[in-house]
Amino acid sequence: MSDAQITDFYILFHNHTEGMQLYSYLRQRQLRARICPVPRAASACCGMSLIVEKEDFPAVWAATEESGIDNMGYAELPRNIDPKRDRYC
């Protein structure tokens, strides 16, 4: 499967405090999520989101709802990560 066919889920927040609270909550439950900038295709919100891989999303979203931490929902987008983004030579 190529990267163009893979989708990721971005959990969106009103502010970075909520994002960090949820990140800590998920880590305590050993659920995988990474902090990343919000893709402009998803929102022009606070600038921080949590990216979750498709196979992990159901458990992460259930924990998100259970946590009671405020969020703006999520966006499902095709993976768009440039593997050459930090190469200069």
ChimeraX attribute file (.defattr): number of C-alpha atoms within 10 A of each C-alpha:
attribute: neighborCount
match mode: 1-to-1
recipient: residues
	/A:1	5
	/A:2	6
	/A:3	11
	/A:4	11
	/A:5	10
	/A:6	13
	/A:7	17
	/A:8	18
	/A:9	23
	/A:10	27
	/A:11	27
	/A:12	28
	/A:13	25
	/A:14	15
	/A:15	16
	/A:16	15
	/A:17	12
	/A:18	17
	/A:19	22
	/A:20	16
	/A:21	13
	/A:22	24
	/A:23	19
	/A:24	14
	/A:25	16
	/A:26	19
	/A:27	12
	/A:28	9
	/A:29	10
	/A:30	10
	/A:31	16
	/A:32	16
	/A:33	22
	/A:34	13
	/A:35	15
	/A:36	13
	/A:37	14
	/A:38	21
	/A:39	17
	/A:40	9
	/A:41	8
	/A:42	16
	/A:43	16
	/A:44	11
	/A:45	16
	/A:46	15
	/A:47	16
	/A:48	23
	/A:49	30
	/A:50	21
	/A:51	22
	/A:52	22
	/A:53	18
	/A:54	12
	/A:55	11
	/A:56	14
	/A:57	19
	/A:58	12
	/A:59	12
	/A:60	21
	/A:61	17
	/A:62	10
	/A:63	17
	/A:64	19
	/A:65	12
	/A:66	9
	/A:67	13
	/A:68	9
	/A:69	14
	/A:70	16
	/A:71	17
	/A:72	12
	/A:73	12
	/A:74	17
	/A:75	18
	/A:76	15
	/A:77	16
	/A:78	13
	/A:79	15
	/A:80	13
	/A:81	9
	/A:82	8
	/A:83	7
	/A:84	8
	/A:85	7
	/A:86	7
	/A:87	6
	/A:88	5
	/A:89	4
